[in-house]
Amino acid sequence: MKLLRRLHLYLGCFFAPLLLFFTATGWLQTVSMHRNKATGEAESGAWWQKLTSIHVDQVYPLDSADAFDPALFQYLVVAMSICLIATVLLGVYLAFKTLRSKWLLIVMLLGGVLLPCLLLWLGNIRE
């Protein structure tokens, strides 16, 4: 059990920066009205396309609906984002308070920042 807790702690610290990044940018994407929204057949396709529409447009596309008002769902997503950010930050704080040796936590946090940056950079390299 001790090993499992320690693994959870290290993996949590490793993924914390990425979770914070995607949560914060997802929050901004949710409330941003300055993007092109998909319309038409793309939204009325398979169930996963409709789920994508919930994430991207904050609506569940129905053939019978004439208009959508995503405001209530957006409030929920903002509240969820704030709580997830607070939870991740509390988890990182507790990880530092729990362990005596902080160097591995710092390495995991740095790795959680640097590895995604490296992978994005490598994805932009053209032959």
C-alpha positions as CSV (number, residue, x, y, z in Angstrom):
1,M,0.0,0.0,0.0
2,K,2.9,2.3,0.8
3,L,4.4,1.8,-2.7
4,L,1.0,2.4,-4.3
5,R,0.6,5.7,-2.4
6,R,4.1,6.8,-3.4
7,L,3.4,5.9,-7.0
8,H,0.2,7.9,-6.9
9,L,2.0,10.8,-5.4
10,Y,4.8,10.8,-8.0
11,L,2.5,10.3,-11.0
12,G,0.2,13.0,-9.6
13,C,3.0,15.4,-9.4
14,F,4.2,14.5,-12.9
15,F,0.9,15.1,-14.5
16,A,-0.2,18.1,-12.4
17,P,1.3,20.7,-14.8
18,L,-0.4,19.1,-17.8
19,L,-3.7,18.8,-15.9
20,L,-3.5,22.4,-14.9
21,F,-2.7,23.5,-18.5
22,F,-5.6,21.5,-20.1
23,T,-8.1,22.5,-17.4
24,A,-7.3,26.2,-17.6
25,T,-7.3,26.2,-21.4
26,G,-10.4,24.1,-21.5
27,W,-12.0,26.7,-19.2
28,L,-11.0,29.5,-21.6
29,Q,-12.2,27.4,-24.6
30,T,-15.6,26.9,-22.9
31,V,-16.3,30.6,-22.3
32,S,-14.7,31.9,-25.5
33,M,-17.3,33.0,-28.0
34,H,-14.7,34.0,-30.6
35,R,-14.2,30.7,-32.4
36,N,-15.9,29.1,-35.4
37,K,-18.5,26.7,-34.2
38,A,-19.3,23.5,-36.2
39,T,-22.7,23.4,-37.6
40,G,-24.8,21.1,-39.8
41,E,-24.1,17.4,-40.3
42,A,-20.9,17.2,-38.3
43,E,-23.0,17.8,-35.1
44,S,-25.7,15.3,-36.0
45,G,-23.4,12.4,-36.7
46,A,-22.3,9.6,-34.4
47,W,-22.6,9.8,-30.6
48,W,-18.9,10.7,-30.2
49,Q,-19.3,13.7,-32.5
50,K,-22.2,14.8,-30.3
51,L,-20.0,14.4,-27.2
52,T,-17.4,16.5,-28.9
53,S,-20.0,19.1,-29.4
54,I,-20.7,19.1,-25.7
55,H,-17.0,19.7,-25.0
56,V,-16.4,22.3,-27.7
57,D,-19.8,24.0,-28.0
58,Q,-21.4,23.2,-24.7
59,V,-24.5,21.9,-26.4
60,Y,-25.9,18.5,-27.2
61,P,-27.1,18.8,-30.8
62,L,-30.6,17.7,-31.4
63,D,-32.4,17.7,-34.7
64,S,-35.5,19.1,-33.0
65,A,-33.7,22.1,-31.4
66,D,-33.8,25.5,-33.1
67,A,-31.4,27.3,-30.8
68,F,-29.0,26.6,-27.9
69,D,-28.1,28.5,-24.8
70,P,-24.9,27.1,-23.2
71,A,-24.8,29.6,-20.3
72,L,-25.9,27.2,-17.6
73,F,-23.5,24.5,-18.7
74,Q,-20.7,27.0,-19.0
75,Y,-21.2,28.0,-15.3
76,L,-20.9,24.3,-14.4
77,V,-17.7,23.9,-16.4
78,V,-16.1,27.1,-14.9
79,A,-17.0,25.8,-11.4
80,M,-15.5,22.4,-12.2
81,S,-12.3,24.0,-13.6
82,I,-11.8,26.1,-10.6
83,C,-12.3,23.1,-8.3
84,L,-10.0,20.9,-10.3
85,I,-7.3,23.6,-10.4
86,A,-7.6,24.0,-6.6
87,T,-7.6,20.2,-6.1
88,V,-4.4,19.7,-8.2
89,L,-2.6,22.6,-6.4
90,L,-3.7,21.1,-3.0
91,G,-2.4,17.7,-4.1
92,V,1.0,19.2,-5.0
93,Y,1.1,21.1,-1.7
94,L,0.3,18.0,0.2
95,A,2.9,16.0,-1.7
96,F,5.6,18.5,-0.6
97,K,4.3,18.3,3.0
98,T,4.2,14.5,3.0
99,L,7.7,13.7,1.9
100,R,11.0,14.6,3.5
101,S,13.0,14.4,0.3
102,K,11.6,17.0,-2.1
103,W,14.1,16.5,-4.9
104,L,12.1,13.7,-6.7
105,L,8.9,15.8,-6.5
106,I,10.7,18.7,-8.0
107,V,12.1,16.5,-10.8
108,M,8.6,15.1,-11.5
109,L,7.0,18.5,-11.6
110,L,9.8,19.7,-14.0
111,G,9.4,16.6,-16.1
112,G,5.6,17.2,-16.3
113,V,6.4,20.7,-17.7
114,L,9.4,19.8,-19.9
115,L,8.3,16.5,-21.5
116,P,5.1,18.0,-23.0
117,C,7.1,21.0,-24.3
118,L,9.7,18.7,-25.8
119,L,7.0,16.5,-27.4
120,L,5.3,19.6,-28.9
121,W,8.6,20.9,-30.1
122,L,9.5,17.5,-31.7
123,G,6.1,17.4,-33.3
124,N,6.9,20.7,-35.1
125,I,10.1,19.5,-36.6
126,R,9.8,19.1,-40.3
127,E,12.0,17.0,-42.4
